[in-house]
């Protein structure tokens, strides 16, 4: 795989943001970070929903880790998707740490959360994917979940094989809506432009795809963000949505990119905006790793990121 530092950039960014994942209350977030010189890699978990060791990644990036491990352990290209699906079930399904929390996880909209559950949080997209793989059809009602899991799963694969047809198959294996596919592919186009050293990759994307029907909504939403370049990042993220879903998570990420000069400042900004910082960090981190290179990822952050060691072996 070429350009694996891009996946490393996503992984480190996710781990950096993770202890403050899903803090939607701005007063609480400000209380946690007030007076702190370093707000990345918080030693004590502050996510109100789940708690894992600092240095580990959220479920978003963990899907990418499963794909990465699949790629380095699969000899035949034709077996990658089949093996990936099997590995998804092993990593997230029955017997896993994710699955042990499933009963409590399913109650999150029905009860008032008083304290985070111990262990990782399985996303609805991945829950859907596991059940689709196991029984060949959805048994959870086929919910359309518009989150970043498809992009995260396909990011390592994109660095291995950027065929759109193949990428779509990977995205659809864990994300079941058209918006997931469209925005994931848009992210890969932008990352590719950044990696090709295009000047202002995001505006370049807008110019290149302004007449493309497939990316019509993506282009229009980027234009909305560009108009707000001079506005405060927290306010822009709040305007478009702090949650994990598209298009808000994409638009918040774009604003962090166009208002930052480097990897570190962009990720710190992403964390300070609150909400689903991990979904945004996975895109922002990959983008700046592509745009500014491996050395732009802070080396102390890499050392604090658990999955980084395995990725570094192949860079």
Secondary structure in CASP SS format (residue, H / E / C, confidence):
PFRMAT SS
TARGET T0000
AUTHOR 0000-0000-0000
METHOD secondary structure of the structure
MODEL  1
X C 1.00
X C 1.00
X C 1.00
X C 1.00
X H 1.00
X H 1.00
X H 1.00
X H 1.00
X H 1.00
X H 1.00
X H 1.00
X H 1.00
X H 1.00
X H 1.00
X H 1.00
X H 1.00
X H 1.00
X H 1.00
X C 1.00
X C 1.00
X C 1.00
X C 1.00
X E 1.00
X C 1.00
X C 1.00
X H 1.00
X H 1.00
X H 1.00
X H 1.00
X H 1.00
X H 1.00
X H 1.00
X H 1.00
X C 1.00
X C 1.00
X C 1.00
X C 1.00
X C 1.00
X C 1.00
X C 1.00
X C 1.00
X C 1.00
X C 1.00
X C 1.00
X C 1.00
X C 1.00
X C 1.00
X C 1.00
X C 1.00
X E 1.00
X E 1.00
X C 1.00
X C 1.00
X C 1.00
X C 1.00
X C 1.00
X C 1.00
X C 1.00
X H 1.00
X H 1.00
X H 1.00
X H 1.00
X H 1.00
X H 1.00
X H 1.00
X H 1.00
X H 1.00
X H 1.00
X H 1.00
X H 1.00
X H 1.00
X H 1.00
X H 1.00
X C 1.00
X C 1.00
X C 1.00
X H 1.00
X H 1.00
X H 1.00
X H 1.00
X H 1.00
X H 1.00
X H 1.00
X H 1.00
X H 1.00
X H 1.00
X H 1.00
X H 1.00
X H 1.00
X H 1.00
X H 1.00
X H 1.00
X C 1.00
X C 1.00
X C 1.00
X C 1.00
X H 1.00
X H 1.00
X H 1.00
X H 1.00
X C 1.00
X H 1.00
X H 1.00
X H 1.00
X H 1.00
X C 1.00
X C 1.00
X C 1.00
X C 1.00
X C 1.00
X C 1.00
X C 1.00
X C 1.00
X C 1.00
X C 1.00
X C 1.00
X E 1.00
X E 1.00
X E 1.00
X C 1.00
X C 1.00
X C 1.00
X C 1.00
X H 1.00
X H 1.00
X H 1.00
X H 1.00
X H 1.00
X H 1.00
X H 1.00
X H 1.00
X H 1.00
X H 1.00
X H 1.00
X H 1.00
X C 1.00
X C 1.00
X C 1.00
X C 1.00
X C 1.00
X C 1.00
X C 1.00
X C 1.00
X C 1.00
X C 1.00
X C 1.00
X C 1.00
X C 1.00
X H 1.00
X H 1.00
X H 1.00
X H 1.00
X H 1.00
X H 1.00
X H 1.00
X H 1.00
X H 1.00
X H 1.00
X H 1.00
X H 1.00
X C 1.00
X C 1.00
X C 1.00
X H 1.00
X H 1.00
X H 1.00
X H 1.00
X H 1.00
X H 1.00
X H 1.00
X H 1.00
X H 1.00
X H 1.00
X H 1.00
X C 1.00
X C 1.00
X C 1.00
X H 1.00
X H 1.00
X H 1.00
X H 1.00
X H 1.00
X H 1.00
X H 1.00
X H 1.00
X H 1.00
X H 1.00
X H 1.00
X H 1.00
X H 1.00
X H 1.00
X H 1.00
X H 1.00
X H 1.00
X H 1.00
X C 1.00
X C 1.00
X C 1.00
X C 1.00
X C 1.00
X H 1.00
X H 1.00
X H 1.00
X H 1.00
X H 1.00
X H 1.00
X H 1.00
X H 1.00
X H 1.00
X C 1.00
X C 1.00
X C 1.00
X C 1.00
X C 1.00
X C 1.00
X H 1.00
X H 1.00
X H 1.00
X H 1.00
X H 1.00
X H 1.00
X H 1.00
X H 1.00
X H 1.00
X H 1.00
X H 1.00
X C 1.00
X C 1.00
X C 1.00
X C 1.00
X C 1.00
X C 1.00
X H 1.00
X H 1.00
X H 1.00
X H 1.00
X H 1.00
X H 1.00
X H 1.00
X H 1.00
X C 1.00
X C 1.00
X C 1.00
X C 1.00
X C 1.00
X C 1.00
X C 1.00
X H 1.00
X H 1.00
X H 1.00
X H 1.00
X H 1.00
X H 1.00
X H 1.00
X H 1.00
X H 1.00
X H 1.00
X H 1.00
X C 1.00
X C 1.00
X C 1.00
X C 1.00
X H 1.00
X H 1.00
X H 1.00
X H 1.00
X H 1.00
X H 1.00
X H 1.00
X H 1.00
X H 1.00
X H 1.00
X C 1.00
X C 1.00
X E 1.00
X C 1.00
X H 1.00
X H 1.00
X H 1.00
X H 1.00
X H 1.00
X H 1.00
X H 1.00
X H 1.00
X H 1.00
X H 1.00
X H 1.00
X H 1.00
X H 1.00
X H 1.00
X H 1.00
X H 1.00
X C 1.00
X H 1.00
X H 1.00
X H 1.00
X C 1.00
X C 1.00
X H 1.00
X H 1.00
X H 1.00
X H 1.00
X H 1.00
X H 1.00
X C 1.00
X C 1.00
X C 1.00
X H 1.00
X H 1.00
X H 1.00
X H 1.00
X H 1.00
X C 1.00
X C 1.00
X C 1.00
END
